[in-house]
Amino acid sequence: PVPAPAGATHPLAIGPVGAPEATVDGFVAQYLRNLNFDRGVTLSASTANDRFYALAYTVRDYLVARWLEGVRRYRASDRKAVCYLSAEYLLGRQLDNNLLASGLSDIAAEALAQCGVDIEELRAQEVEPGLGNGGLGRLAACFIDSLATMSVPNVGYGIRYEYGIFRQTFEDGRQVEQPDSWLELGSPWEFPHPEAAQTISFGGSTEKYDDGGVTRSRWVPAWSVQAVPYNYMVPGYQNGRVNTLRLWSSRANHAFDLSVFNAGDYVEAVRAQTFAENISKVLYPEDSTAQGKELRLQQQYFFVAASIRDFIDVVLPEDFDLTRLPERAIFQLNDTHPVIGVPELMRILVDEKKMEWDAAWAVTQQCFAYTCHTLLPEALEVWPIDLLGRLLPRHLEIIYRINEEFLLAVRERFGDDEARIRDMSIISPDGAVRMAFLATVAGSKVNGVAELHSQLLREKVLPAFDEFFPGKFTNVTNGVTPRRFVRLANPELSALITEAIGDGWLTDLERLRELEPFADDADFRTAFGEMKAANKRRLAATLQARDGLTIADDHMLDVMVKRLHEYKRQMLKLLHIVTAYDRIVSGEVEASSVPGRTFVFGAKAAPGYDMAKRIIHLINAVGSVVNDDPRVEGRLKVLFPPNYNVTLAERIIPAADLSEQISLAGKEASGTGNMKFALNGALTVGTDDGANVEIRELVGDDNFFLFGMSEPEVEALWARGYTPAEFAEKDAGLGRALDLIGSGAFSGGDASVFAPIVSNLMNDDRFMVLADYTSYIAAQDRVDDAYTDTAAWQRSAVLNVARSGFFSSDRSMRDYIDRIWHTEPLG
Ligand code: F55
């Protein structure tokens, strides 16, 4: 037990004072107290924002006591903690999650009803923190949810961007980006600690000095900023555990300001402040691409340096022997964005703590592990050495030394094989630091995020490293949290499952297997069908209110939601839609015989990614033509609600019948949306890519629509020589679809608008859209057929749910714990 502060005589002064009473009356009292004393308003004078804040504060009040108690117990223990380093956390709304985790959902609903407050209105008030781009950021959010639920000590470290992922609007069908000022009305979930700010330095030079006969190096930085921690609670699911997410915000360094003030230049001082605050100002809206921008490197070093120092100086006991750091911390690198932490820890150990290089390197190697999320060469980060040397000169020296010693070891093993040395050097021939190489050399383990991806990573991207470091490479297949993506997003399905098999599945998702027999139970299937219909109505209401869009009751819902990227092949989906449209208007099929389908897209494009933006424009253009053409008789509808985000995903996924996972084989590292759809009873039409491979193996071929080339077939076609135009000639449907797009049929006759897309496909087609078209259309025809047999479709859908329990992020966390982290729960 932690002793009371000196002089404390009151018994309550020892630890957290405890939560308010978990009853409706207790909740009401606390709610009104918060409204009055924190917001400074009465209920009758309150705004919806006041009422939302008071509700969030009340939920918070119940969680805080557990949080503080957990922090106290962790610090009194000597447990190893997982320090998850991620530049992105795509959290989604917090209110419902925190209500569910604390077991207060029913009490809160009743309490607010007694106060005459509409809880739905308050839910809608919450702005989701969009502090991530897509899969990578959402994965981090799922992982910290699972760690808290499994009582594993964890601090999530990241950046509190003032502007998260941009808000997308459409103007004449084209994407327009608006700033996401998610903090405009404040956030009730954060606990700022300006008093605990850290100084983070940049620039300057290095020097050697004599330290009692030993020559040492040190960094003499030129400028610095303050990193202010903001803490967020990460509650486990009804287990009394609350972990911490600590996001850093940049602020001007006052000492630095003052010197400028003294020189009398007020305007310069204010400019300097703005400069400092720029570091955490905005999330880079890149996904699966890397831009070597200086501000981005500043962001990376800023949060990683603050996080490592926080763990060593604040979380660990004073005077902790850092040779034992691996017993207390594992720093998990979420892709290469935090890899600058490797030379930073070396700098702390060698320059500041005066540890021998070899000892420091041994500690560092045990403290880091690296997760790779891509195979695309354009997404592998590299930092030009002049930029790195200007911003972090000491770190560059340390990287050089790491590389020297590594290459020496390679020479010892393989002899002076210069080609191999060049291929494995952390510094590329054109003078840039290859961050994935640095992470691989430094990490105790390197993992890919699905079986196929991990295999390709070892065999195709880093084979020399796999040979040099046997046992370092491993796979951990991604997962998603069933609390948010089943229980909260799909309460109807959750009730059905719990009624059938109890509620153990929420923390042990493999138990969904027990649902298998219900696939053959006609009553259960009917209830399942009603659940889907109810979710479609709920989505319809959302889209109507949000965007004025309408969904027909009797349509199959065919969904493709994910970032817009050529490798994900939204174009292939469009070619299918154009083909279905063309079959009707050309008279090949009767509109009345076409099964009704609504295609739903959700996708943001990186603002600088021209082709992706053009494809967005084309989706909207095809949608307006198809939706308004009377010959279609409403059988096909294309909906593209703007600003796809976590909140919208939670509405769309539970309503989907068909999940589109159609990337070129070998390109999608894993996918996690694919898992969310299967768990919500959608059938997948997909390629053998990423985690689709594992989904299909688990749910069975009969319950999955496979199409397209496999990864080895893709390789073979490249090797033979791929000429996309040949495919357009061979398949008349494909030729017509491309002609329609290229001729201006979707751009009011102006062929120039979408011709670049068509010529790109015909002449380049890096992602082999045309090569997989024929097979995709055939798969979609099978989908149409299958959907007419409602009982069989629902049986497959139930089996998808029952057999997807593997894809819980709790299982992913188990795998990381057993194979990489070797941590234990805090009992
Ligand atoms: C963000 C910034 C940069 Cl500079 C590069 C990549 C990203 C990014 O967001 N990547 C990303 O989301 N990758 C995805 O990670 C998911 C989780 O592992 C995978 O499921 C998905 O396949 C992969 O594309």
Boltz pocket constraint, residues with backbone or C-beta under 6 A from the ligand:
constraints:
  - pocket:
      binder: B
      contacts: [[A, 133], [A, 134], [A, 135], [A, 136], [A, 137], [A, 139], [A, 284], [A, 286], [A, 287], [A, 288], [A, 289], [A, 290], [A, 291], [A, 372], [A, 373], [A, 374], [A, 379], [A, 449], [A, 478], [A, 667], [A, 668], [A, 669], [A, 670], [A, 671], [A, 672], [A, 690]]
      max_distance: 6.0
